[in-house]
Amino acid sequence: MTVSQRLAELRQQEEELVFARFDNHDAWRLGSLIADHAISSGFGVAIDIRRHNLVLFRCVLPGATADQEEWIRRKSASVLRFERSTALLSEQFTDFDPLQRGWLAPEDYTLASGSFPIRVRGAGVIAAITVSGLASDEDHQLVVEGIRKYLKTVGA
């Protein structure tokens, strides 16, 4: 897949995966859905849904390490700042690394895939959902598949 094809795919995901509404109960149900899938797949991941510094859902499965906390914090900070998934940001910044040029502090942000914006129709980005513990692209896929399945169940 070319870079432009990957960018188109990631943009399409963000256009498609929009919530009609999202509250604390939705955070619990979405996070639990992803956690159940991760458990049945034997993934040692951490899952986090947050509105800036307010954690709405957190699950740390066996096999996840303390490092996942740092990855989650930095991935979600990137999503909440730019209102784009870290996978999309990573693809967009192929020719320019904002972490190396002093634009973004590497201790606060990362472009590693696995965090995705919770976008509500008419309200914009209100939260970030993040998975950490697998390879970056696998973290991203786990989030995207979870959101897609959740939106089908709630009829959004």
Helices and strands as residue ranges (DSSP letters): H 3-16, E 18-19, H 24-41, E 46-51, E 54-60, H 67-82, H 86-92, E 115-120, E 124-132, H 136-154
